[in-house]
Amino acid sequence: MEQIRDAIGTQGSVSNRLNQSINSDGSLKSSAIDDAFHSIENHADTLNYVRMTKSQSDKLDLISEEATNLSIQIDVDGSSTILFDGGVIELQASSSIVPIITAPNILTFELGFPSTAAHRHFYGSTPVDVNLMDPDYINYTVDSVPSPFVDGSLRVYVNGVRIFEDIEVYAPGPLTDDPWTLLSFVSNSVNGEFALSSAISEDDVIKIDYDITFI
């Protein structure tokens, strides 16, 4: 009897207390279920189960079924690679390659020819002495203008042998029995000039190749 009285609680009778949640046929009242703390907000995270917000759930809906992680590895020069395994990879246009997006998900690349690459080649030209009245056979311009040329494009030949800027090489004289001369040259592409390391003679044949840009 004492346990039954304790079961009454504050409702006056056990019947009053049971009537709050149980129908006369013994089924649970829907109003009693609705009043219970069924919202996920009223639950606590555990070691194996955690709550999720609406925005987090929406993000999961964007993931395709059976989706896996995506990473991109780029072979730079045949000897090293770069791995992109997180974050955003940005594709930028260059002067010669332009990425084009076609709806909805097609990416193509258009190859163009940059205007800065347009230039004209000159082969087997005869350079001009800087001082036409009194040539020193050392200082030359690529033409009579003189024209600026593409840096690194100048090639100099003395009696058929190519000489260089970074090393000295022996060039033959104009005749078979003439001694060979150790030569190199220094160029100034902006001013269209170059200078030999040693003087040659008026009988030596000097020819040049070079490029001039159109821009």
C-alpha distance (Angstrom), angle and dihedral (degrees) to the residues before:
residue distance angle dihedral
M1 . . .
E2 3.77 . .
Q3 3.82 90.9 .
I4 3.83 91.1 49.7
R5 3.80 90.8 51.2
D6 3.80 90.0 50.0
A7 3.83 89.4 51.5
I8 3.80 90.2 60.2
G9 3.79 90.3 70.9
T10 3.81 110.7 173.6
Q11 3.81 96.0 -31.8
G12 3.81 99.9 88.6
S13 3.77 93.4 -121.4
V14 3.79 140.5 24.8
S15 3.82 87.5 -115.6
N16 3.80 92.3 59.4
R17 3.75 90.3 50.2
L18 3.81 94.9 49.1
N19 3.82 92.7 44.6
Q20 3.83 89.6 65.1
S21 3.82 91.9 69.5
I22 3.84 110.1 11.3
N23 3.80 127.5 68.3
S24 3.80 120.8 -138.6
D25 3.85 89.8 -99.0
G26 3.82 91.2 54.9
S27 3.85 97.0 -104.4
L28 3.79 121.5 130.5
K29 3.78 117.3 -98.3
S30 3.81 112.3 -116.7
S31 3.80 90.0 -140.3
A32 3.77 90.0 59.0
I33 3.80 91.1 50.3
D34 3.82 91.8 49.1
D35 3.79 90.3 52.2
A36 3.83 92.1 55.2
F37 3.81 120.6 96.4
H38 3.81 97.3 -98.1
S39 3.81 96.2 142.5
I40 3.82 113.1 110.1
E41 3.80 87.2 -131.2
N42 3.83 88.2 70.4
H43 3.79 93.2 56.5
A44 3.80 127.6 83.6
D45 3.79 128.6 -130.6
T46 3.80 116.4 -106.4
L47 3.77 134.8 -168.3
N48 3.81 93.3 -89.8
Y49 3.82 102.5 26.9
V50 3.80 130.4 47.5
R51 3.77 133.9 -179.6
M52 3.82 121.6 -111.0
T53 3.80 130.7 -151.3
K54 3.81 123.7 -131.9
S55 3.82 91.8 -108.2
Q56 3.80 91.0 52.3
S57 3.79 90.7 50.3
D58 3.83 90.9 49.7
K59 3.81 89.8 54.8
L60 3.80 90.9 53.9
D61 3.80 89.2 53.7
L62 3.81 88.6 60.7
I63 3.82 92.6 60.0
S64 3.78 113.3 94.7
E65 3.77 118.7 -124.2
E66 3.82 113.1 -91.0
A67 3.84 89.3 13.0
T68 3.81 117.9 164.3
N69 3.78 135.1 -168.9
L70 3.81 116.0 -75.8
S71 3.80 124.2 -146.5
I72 3.80 130.8 170.3
Q73 3.80 124.5 -146.5
I74 3.82 118.7 -167.5
D75 3.79 123.6 -159.4
V76 3.80 103.1 -139.5
D77 3.79 106.0 -172.1
G78 3.78 106.5 -16.4
S79 3.80 93.0 -88.1
S80 3.82 104.6 59.1
T81 3.79 136.3 37.2
I82 3.80 137.4 -159.6
L83 3.81 120.2 -144.8
F84 3.82 121.9 -153.0
D85 3.81 108.2 -166.9
G86 3.78 102.7 152.4
G87 3.77 145.1 21.6
V88 3.80 126.3 24.8
I89 3.81 124.1 -34.7
E90 3.79 109.5 -150.1
L91 3.81 119.9 -152.4
Q92 3.80 111.6 -156.8
A93 3.79 130.0 -170.8
S94 3.80 119.5 -114.4
S95 3.79 131.1 -161.3
S96 3.80 90.1 -89.0
I97 3.85 106.8 25.6
V98 3.82 124.6 53.9
P99 3.85 122.8 -176.0
I100 3.81 113.6 -137.4
I101 3.82 123.9 -161.2
T102 3.81 117.4 -150.1
A103 3.81 116.7 -169.7
P104 2.89 129.5 -70.7
N105 3.81 105.5 9.3
I106 3.82 111.6 -31.2
L107 3.82 118.8 125.3
T108 3.80 118.8 -169.8
F109 3.80 132.7 169.7
E110 3.80 123.9 -135.7
L111 3.79 116.7 -151.8
G112 3.78 115.0 -146.9
F113 3.79 136.2 175.2
P114 3.81 110.9 -115.3
S115 3.78 115.9 -132.7
T116 3.82 89.7 -130.8
A117 3.81 89.9 65.5
A118 3.81 94.6 58.4
H119 3.81 110.1 108.9
R120 3.79 142.5 144.7
H121 3.81 125.7 -119.4
F122 3.81 124.3 -137.9
Y123 3.80 118.9 -165.0
G124 3.81 130.1 -172.9
S125 3.81 94.5 1.6
T126 3.79 122.3 162.5
P127 3.83 111.8 -125.3
V128 3.80 121.8 -133.8
D129 3.81 123.8 -119.1
V130 3.79 111.5 -116.3
N131 3.83 89.3 -133.4
L132 3.79 107.0 41.0
M133 3.82 93.5 -180.0
D134 3.80 94.4 51.1
P135 3.82 110.0 14.2
D136 3.79 118.4 -165.1
Y137 3.85 93.6 -164.3
I138 3.80 88.8 -130.6
N139 3.82 107.4 77.1
Y140 3.80 118.8 59.0
T141 3.80 142.9 164.8
V142 3.80 122.1 -145.0
D143 3.82 90.9 -122.0
S144 3.77 140.3 -8.5
V145 3.84 95.7 -86.1
P146 3.14 90.9 47.9
S147 3.81 102.6 -123.3
P148 3.82 123.8 -155.9
F149 3.80 109.8 -120.3
V150 3.80 135.0 -157.4
D151 3.79 109.3 -79.9
G152 3.80 110.5 -107.5
S153 3.82 94.8 16.0
L154 3.82 98.0 98.0
R155 3.81 116.0 107.6
V156 3.82 119.3 -178.5
Y157 3.82 126.2 -160.0
V158 3.80 126.1 -171.0
N159 3.80 114.8 -165.9
G160 3.79 89.4 -20.4
V161 3.82 97.3 -49.8
R162 3.77 119.3 110.8
I163 3.80 117.1 -129.0
F164 3.80 126.0 -162.9
E165 3.81 143.5 -146.3
D166 3.79 98.8 -129.9
I167 3.82 100.1 43.7
E168 3.80 137.7 28.4
V169 3.81 120.0 -121.0
Y170 3.79 132.9 -177.9
A171 3.80 114.9 -104.4
P172 3.82 121.4 -165.7
G173 3.76 124.6 -119.9
P174 3.83 123.4 -111.2
L175 3.82 92.2 -95.6
T176 3.81 129.6 51.9
D177 3.80 94.8 -114.0
D178 3.81 95.4 43.7
P179 3.82 116.5 113.0
W180 3.79 120.1 -105.0
T181 3.82 118.3 -112.2
L182 3.79 126.8 -143.7
L183 3.83 105.5 -125.3
S184 3.80 144.0 173.5
F185 3.80 132.7 154.6
V186 3.80 142.7 -140.0
S187 3.81 120.1 -142.3
N188 3.79 136.0 -155.7
S189 3.80 105.7 -162.8
V190 3.83 95.2 -176.9
N191 3.82 92.3 57.5
G192 3.80 94.6 35.7
E193 3.82 91.8 -121.1
F194 3.78 140.2 126.1
A195 3.79 135.0 178.7
L196 3.82 130.7 -151.3
S197 3.78 120.6 -130.9
S198 3.83 90.4 -127.0
A199 3.76 134.8 18.6
I200 3.79 120.4 -97.5
S201 3.79 125.5 -158.8
E202 3.77 130.4 -101.5
D203 3.80 88.7 -107.7
D204 3.81 93.7 58.4
V205 3.81 115.9 100.3
I206 3.80 113.2 -131.3
K207 3.81 121.3 -174.8
I208 3.80 132.2 173.9
D209 3.81 141.3 -162.6
Y210 3.81 121.1 -155.7
D211 3.81 144.4 151.8
I212 3.79 129.5 -124.8
T213 3.80 120.8 -159.9
F214 3.81 121.2 -135.5
I215 3.82 93.3 -141.6
